[in-house]
């Protein structure tokens, strides 16, 4: 069961990161907007990955 949970968390984190990255890219492309500051573009996926890591470390403790 723990192996399936780890695989699920990894794939969920990968899919969520892809959605965060590509939604920003598509919004900029479709709206012909300026590119956002690079720091914020890097901070969003980092925050998502940090959340996944925190969730993965908190679940075995419960």
Buried (B, 14 or more C-beta within 10 A) or exposed (E): EEEEEEEEBEEEBEEBBEEBBEEBEEEBEEEEEEEEEEEEBEEBBEEBBEEBEEEBEEEEEE
